[in-house]
Amino acid sequence: MTTDFSLVDLQQGTTEWLTWRHKGIGASDASTIMGENRFESPSSLLQQKRGSVVLDTFQNEAMVLGTKLEPEARKLYIATTGNEVRPVCVQSFKYDWFRASLDGLSTNHDAVIEIKCGASSYRRVSQTRTIPSYYYGQVQHILAITGLDSLDFWCYWPDNPPVLLPVKRNESYIERLLRKELEFWKLVTQDNPDRT
């Protein structure tokens, strides 16, 4: 399979990884840029991206637990689906700023997973069988950068059956997303030569 991205040799969660994320737009930024993130505004994200790298990012207890549970969730996903995936960072060949830290990408790049390990996410997804709207931009960003037609949204909470939701690529949404991300990145780099 031909890809339009390169693998970036970074360990997720490290200082180098945080610096790399700061120098571009990642999947977790997408919903904010689209105005779909009730937890953060586009102007707040712009201020962060234009500022210095924050190496001490805030994580509440739920976020820390989610990060801790992710390897366990990935292992169960592999056992359940047979898709051998590993966490990787990717960067677009076309747009240097277009990046993603993937929870899991198969070695031949034909399957990608987004993992959510939180009690509230699990409860919501298991009841509605849909992904929360504030994750939609994130998964479409991942599909845009990988070029794949679908993504496995894997929701995990210990002692409960995992929930697997295939999410299809939405071309019209991706067109709007890329347009907005490009505009956003121009604002980040405007009058800021160190950011280009």
Secondary structure, 3 states (H helix, E strand, C coil): CCCCEEEECCCCCCHHHHHHHHCCECHHHHHHHCCCCCCCCHHHHHHHHHCCCCCCCCCCHHHHHHHHHHHHHHHHHHHHHCCCEEEEEEEECCCCCEEEEEEEEECCCCCEEEEECCHHHHHHHHHHCCCCHHHHHHHHHHHHHHCCCEEEEEECCCCCCCEEEEEECCHHHHHHHHHHHHHHHHHHHCCCHHHC
